Amino acid sequence: MSGYSSGNKFYKVSQVRHQLLAANSVVVAGRTRQVKRIMTYKQSWMQYYYYEPMERLEYQIDQQRRQQIAQQILSETCTIS
């Protein structure tokens, strides 16, 4: 299953049944779904398309939380003049 250059590749379950164990169905949100294809990937694909976007999202959410906390602190302070 290696040798592909794009970083990821999709296979029909019937194509890979003899090479690896793949489930015929999975349960998602309490409902059974049929597995028709599986995706194989290289670590570089996972890094570029999953880990890095998740890290950027985490950073954005963290920045928003920090801004909310800062605004909350400023709104709770008392200024005496």
C-alpha positions in Angstrom: 0.0 0.0 0.0 3.0 2.2 0.0 4.6 3.8 -3.0 2.1 6.6 -3.6 3.4 10.1 -3.8 0.4 12.3 -3.0 0.6 11.7 0.8 -2.8 10.0 1.0 -4.9 7.5 -1.0 -8.3 6.0 -0.8 -9.1 2.3 -1.2 -12.3 0.4 -1.4 -12.6 -2.0 1.6 -12.8 -4.9 -0.9 -9.4 -3.8 -2.4 -7.5 -4.1 0.9 -9.4 -6.9 2.7 -6.4 -9.2 2.0 -3.8 -6.7 3.2 -5.2 -5.4 6.4 -8.1 -5.6 8.8 -10.9 -3.1 8.0 -14.3 -3.0 9.6 -17.4 -3.4 7.5 -19.3 -0.9 9.7 -18.7 1.6 12.4 -21.0 3.4 14.9 -21.0 7.2 14.6 -23.2 9.2 17.0 -25.1 6.1 17.9 -25.9 5.1 14.3 -24.3 2.3 12.4 -22.6 3.3 9.1 -21.2 1.1 6.4 -17.5 1.5 5.6 -17.0 1.7 1.9 -13.5 3.2 1.6 -10.6 3.8 3.8 -7.8 6.4 3.5 -4.2 5.7 4.0 -1.8 8.6 4.6 1.8 9.6 5.1 2.9 11.4 8.2 3.7 14.5 6.2 0.1 14.6 4.9 -1.2 14.3 8.4 1.1 17.0 9.6 0.1 19.5 6.9 -3.6 18.8 6.7 -4.4 17.9 10.3 -1.8 18.8 13.0 -0.9 22.2 11.7 -4.5 23.4 11.1 -5.5 22.1 14.6 -2.5 24.0 16.1 -3.6 27.2 14.4 -7.2 26.7 15.6 -6.0 26.0 19.1 -3.9 29.2 19.0 -6.9 31.3 17.7 -9.2 29.9 20.4 -6.6 30.6 23.1 -6.2 34.2 21.9 -10.0 34.7 22.0 -10.1 33.3 25.6 -7.3 35.6 26.6 -9.1 38.6 25.2 -12.3 37.6 26.9 -10.5 37.3 30.2 -8.8 40.6 29.8 -12.1 42.3 28.9 -13.7 40.7 32.0 -10.9 41.9 34.2 -11.2 45.4 32.9 -14.9 45.5 33.3 -14.7 44.4 36.9 -12.1 47.0 38.0 -13.2 50.1 39.8 -11.6 53.4 39.0 -11.7 56.1 41.7 -10.8 59.6 40.5 
